[in-house]
């Protein structure tokens, strides 16, 4: 994909140059940027020649003088302008392989690109790095990187990745450690494979690398109804309890909280979420680690400022994934204590993916319709999280739009864009 501008920021250099959505950056000082990393490096100068191609096809070179640290104010459609580095693995737990046909094409892309790991926090396996990739990582000190670890048992890891040529993961981590490049690690828990004693061994092997490991997230395998293989089992309550104990033992041994169970383990086990301090800088929120505690803590700080009543009746229905239901209910119960406020919280069952998928971010438009159609006469205003929608759009994963769901349920939908705060919810209720 070329370096296409998505939008320009207000009061920026790009706006002064009248750059617009759809314009393309061809080169900067005669160098073609291949990704956002190149772009950021190339604009870090006081003088530059910007070769652009307008959306109408016209090309021009613009001479620019600016301060060294000044940003251009350009946002791109994608972070990678050349071909994304594809995943060469065939993981036994791959979620992309568990999707039905007919979804938007981007959902079937399997990337394993170190640039996206650095820029956007996507996980990479370190199995497809070429010599030039490693040289660039070393030269530019690209970190932190987010690495899919799963296990330090290389035979088991190769089996789980479906890649007999996968390199020794400990050697790859030692290489990053030698460069002082920090990493966040992910372990997808697959009962019968990398759980129990294998998990203990993996965490113990990491002790010698602790200097550059920022965090380790353990997440349960996600299994959809479209899965063809049957060798994997979902994480149950007992396995969740065992995993939390193993993680706690490791953290005690290391003398620091490095390893974290995702929120789903606490939901499955019935245990309370750890304290806010447990999650340090919340480095793995995108992996579902600490979201519930962050939301609960945020609400505790706002609760004292809530009014005793609102002037007019406020009646809402709120839809959430089953995994977030218990923590969200604590917030909703407090809001319902406000006079004239009535919020019904509905945990959404995933008919689209199957019962095992419980996270809010995978709720589809059809799931909302299937769950709420029987009670649509009771719903005037429906609250949903923006995490259900594709970024910068009103599209659900199944290609239904917010308007499609509104029309079917005959209601108004309010989308909360900030998944990690209660500000929008409280503002909607109070104002």
N, C-alpha and C positions, 0 to 999 in steps of 0.2 A: 504494500500500500504506500503511495507517495505521501510526502509530508503535507497533508491537507489540513488547513486551518479549520477548527471547529467553531471557535469564537475568539474575539479579542476582548481584553479587559478594558473597562472604562478608564479614561485619563491615563492611558498607556502610550508608549512609543508607537505601538502597532496601530492604535486608534488615530494618532496624529498622522500616520502614513496612509490612513484610509484603507488598511488591510481589512479584509472581510471574510466571513465564512465562505468556504469553497475555494479560496485562493491557495496556491501551492508554493511551498518553499523549494526551489530547485537546488540552490546552493548558497553557501555563506562563505565569502572570501574564496570563491572557486572550489569549495569542498562540498560535496553532496552529503548531507547528514543521513545516516542509515537508521537512526533511532533518536529518542529524546536525549540520550546520554551524549551523543555527538552534538546535538543542537545546543545543549546547555554548555558544553565545552567551547563550541565555536563562537557563541555570542559573548563569552567572557573576555571582551576586548573593548577598547575605546573607539576603534574605527572598524567598520565592516561594510562590505558590499553585499547587499541582499538581492539575490536573483529570484524573482518571483514570477509566477504565472497566474494571472488573474482568472477568476472563474469563467470569464468570457473568452479565454484563450490567449489574450494579449500578454506578452512577456516584457519585463523591464528590470533594470538593475538600479537599486536605490542605494546611494551612499549615505551612511549613517555615522554620526558622531555622538557618543554617549559616555557616561561614566562606566568604568570597568564593571562594577557590580550591578548596574541597572538591568532589570529584566525587560524583555520586549513586550510582555503582556499578551503573548500568543498561547493559545491552548489548541492542541491538535486532536484530530479524530481518533488517533491511535498512538501508542507509545513507541511502536516499532514501525519504521517506514519501509523496510525491506521485508523479506519473508520471515515469518515467525519460525523459530526452531521447533520442529515437531517432537513429540514424545515418541521414542522408539521402543517403549516397553509395552507389555501386554499384561498389566496388573490384574490380579485376580479380583481385586475390589474396585476396579475402575468404574466411577459413576457414569462417565460418558457412555460406556458400553451398556449401561442399564437404562437407557432412555428409549422411548418409543420413537417411531418415525414421525415426520411431519412437524417437528419443532423448528425454530429458526436455525439457520445454518451455523451461527456462531456457537451454539450449544454443543456441536459435534466436533469442535476444534480441540485437539489434544496438544497443548503446548508444553514444552519443557525448556523454556528460554530463560537463561540467566539474567537477561536484561529486564524481563518482566518481573523476575524475582526481586531484583534490586529496585526497580522503579515502582512496582505495584504490590509487592509482597506475595506474589504467587509462588507456589512450591515447585522446586525442581529436584530431580533425582541425582544430578551430577553424573549421569550415565552417557550423555551425548556431547560432552565438552571436547572441542577440538583444541589443538595446540594453540592456535591463534586466539581462541576464546580465553584460555587460561592466561595467556600473555597479556590480554587486555584487562582481565580481572586483576592481575598482579600490578600492571602499570597504573591503572586508574584507582586501585584499591576499592573496588566496588563492594560495598557492604553497608548494612547487613544483608546477607542472603538468607532465603527461607528454603530449607532443605527437607525433603521427604526422606526420613531415615527408616522408619518402620522396624528395623532390627539391625544389630551389628553382626549377627550370624550371617556371613556372606552366602552360604549355600541356601539358607532359608530366604534371605533377601532376594536372591536371584530367582527363586521359585515364586515368591510373592509378586515380583516385578515381571515375571514371565520373560526374563532376559538373562540367558546363561552367560552373556559377556559383560554383565554389569561389573564395573571395577570394585575393588575393595573399598567399602564406604569409610572405614576407619582411616585408610591411607588418604582418601580425599579430604576428610575432615582434618587430618594432621597437616595437610598442605595448606588449608585455609588458616589453621591455627598458627602455622609458621609465618604467615603473612599478617597476623593480627587482624584478620577479617572476621568480624563477628557473625554468628549464625543463630537463627531461630530454627529449631528442629520440630518435625511433626512425626508422630507415630500413629498410624491408623490401626486401631486395635481390632484384630481378627481372631476371635476365640478359636483355640485349637492350633493356631499358628504362632503368633508373636506375643501371647499373653503369659501370665503366670511366671514360671522360672525363666522363660526366654526374655520377658520384659525386665526381670530383675537383672539378668546378665547384660542386657543392652544398656540399662541405666548405669550399672557398675563400670562398663567399658567407657562410659562417657566421663568418668571421674578424672581420667588423665588428660581430658581435653577441656576441662571446665573453664579455662581462662578465656576462651572466645565464644563459649556457648551462653547466649543471652537467656534462652528459655527452651523448654521442651514441652510441646503440647501433645497430649494423648487424647485422641478422639475416637469414638466408636465407629465401626464400619457402617456405611449406609447401604441398605439393601432394598431395592425396589421390586415391584411385582413383575417387572419385565426381565428380571435376571434369569438367564437360562441355566447356569451352573447351580448346583445345590451344595457345593462343598463348604460354603461359608455359613456361619450361624450368627445371629444378631447377639449383641451384648445384653444379658439379662441382669436382674437385680444382684444376684450373687457375684457375677463377674464384675459388675460395677463396684461393689463393695470391696472385692479383692484388689481391684486395680487401684482404687483410692488408697488402700492400705500400703500397697507397694510403692506408690508415689510418695506418700508421707514418710515411709521408711528411708527412701532415697534422699529426700530433702533433709531429713534429720542427720543422715550420714554425711552429707556434703556441707552441712552447717549453713545452708541458705535455701531459699525457696526458688528453685530453678525449674522443676518439673511441675506441670499443671494438668489436672484432668479437666476436660471440657465440661461445660455446664450440664450436658446431657447425662454424664455419669452421676451427678448429684441428683438429678431428677429421677433417674432410674433406681438409684439406691435408696432414695427417701431421706438422705442426709441433708443437713442445712448447707447452704453455700458458704465457703470460707469468708473471712473478713475482707474488707476493702484492702487492707494493708498486705494481705496474702498475695495479691496480684501485682504488686510493685508498680511497674509502668504500663500494665495491661498491654503487653507487647504482642499478644496473639488474639486480639478481639475478633479478627476476621475468621478465626478458626473456632469461634464459639467459646472462648475461654474468658470468663469473667463478665460477660455481658449482663447476666441477671444481677450480679452483685453491684455492678456499676449503676444500673437503673434503680435498684433499691436504695443505694447510698445517695444517689442524686435526689430521690424523692424525700428521703429523710431530712435532707437539708432544706427542702422547699415546704415541707408539711406545716411548719409553724406559721408560715405566711399565707396559708389558705384561708379564704373567708369562711364564715359560719354559714352563709347562705348566698345565693345568687337571686337576682330580681325576678327572673322568669324561669319557667320550667325548662330544664335541659334534659332531653331524653336521647340517649345514644345506644347503639349496639357496637361492640368492638370485637373484631375477629383476630385471633392469634393462633400460632402453632401450639400443639400440645406441650412441647418442650418448655415454652416460655409461660405456660398458663399459670403455674403456681406463683411465680414471682410477679407476674402482671396482675394477678388477682389481689395481691397484697396492696398494690397501688390503687386499683379500682375500688376495693373495699373502703379505703380511706376517702377517696373522692366521693363515694356515695354517701358519706356522712354529712356532706354539704347539703343544706336544705335546698330543695328544688332540683337536685341533680340525681339522675337515674341512668346508670350505665350498665348494660348487660354484657358480660364478657362471655364469648363463645369460643371454645377450643375447636379448631377446624380439623376434622378427620381428612386424611389425604386419600381420596378415592383415586386420584390421578396416578400417584406413585405407589400407593399401598400403605398398609398400617404401620410399617416400620419407619417411615419417613415422618418425622414430627417437628422439624424446624420451620420457623415462620417463613424463612427466605425461599422455601420450595412450595409454598401454597400457590396454587394456580387459580386463574379466574373461574374455571369450571368447578374447582373445589369449593370456592365461596358460594357459587350458585347451588351446588348439590347440597351443601350443609344448611344454607339459609333460606332456600326456596320454600320449605315447609312452614317457615315462620315469617315470610316476607310481609305479611299484613301487620306485623309488630315492629317493622323496621322502617324508620323514616330517614335516619342519618346513621351511616355505617362508617366506622373508623377502621382503617387498615394501616399497616406499616409500609413505608416506601420500599423496604427491603424485598417485598414481594414483586416489585416491578424492575424492569430493566432500567439501568441508570439513564437519566435524562429523557425517559419516555413514560408513557402511560400503559405500557404493554406488560402483561403477565407472561410467565414462561410458556404457556400454551397458546400464545399469540392473541388471546382475548385482550381487550382493552378495558380500562376503567369504565368507559361509557357503555361497553357491552354488558358489563356486570350491573351497572346502574339501571340500564334499560330492563334487564331481566328481573331484577329484584325490585324495580320501581322505587328506588331510594336515591338519596344523595350520598356520595362517598367522599370522605375526608382522608387524604393521604398524609401521614406523618413522615416527614422526610428524614428526621434525625432519629436513628434507631437507638442511640445510646443516651438519650436524654428524655425527660418528661416535659420539657418546656412547651412544646407544641401542643401536647395533650392538655396540659393545664390551661394554656391560653385559650384553646378551643372551648373548654368547659366553662371557664370564668368569663371570657369576653365574647 
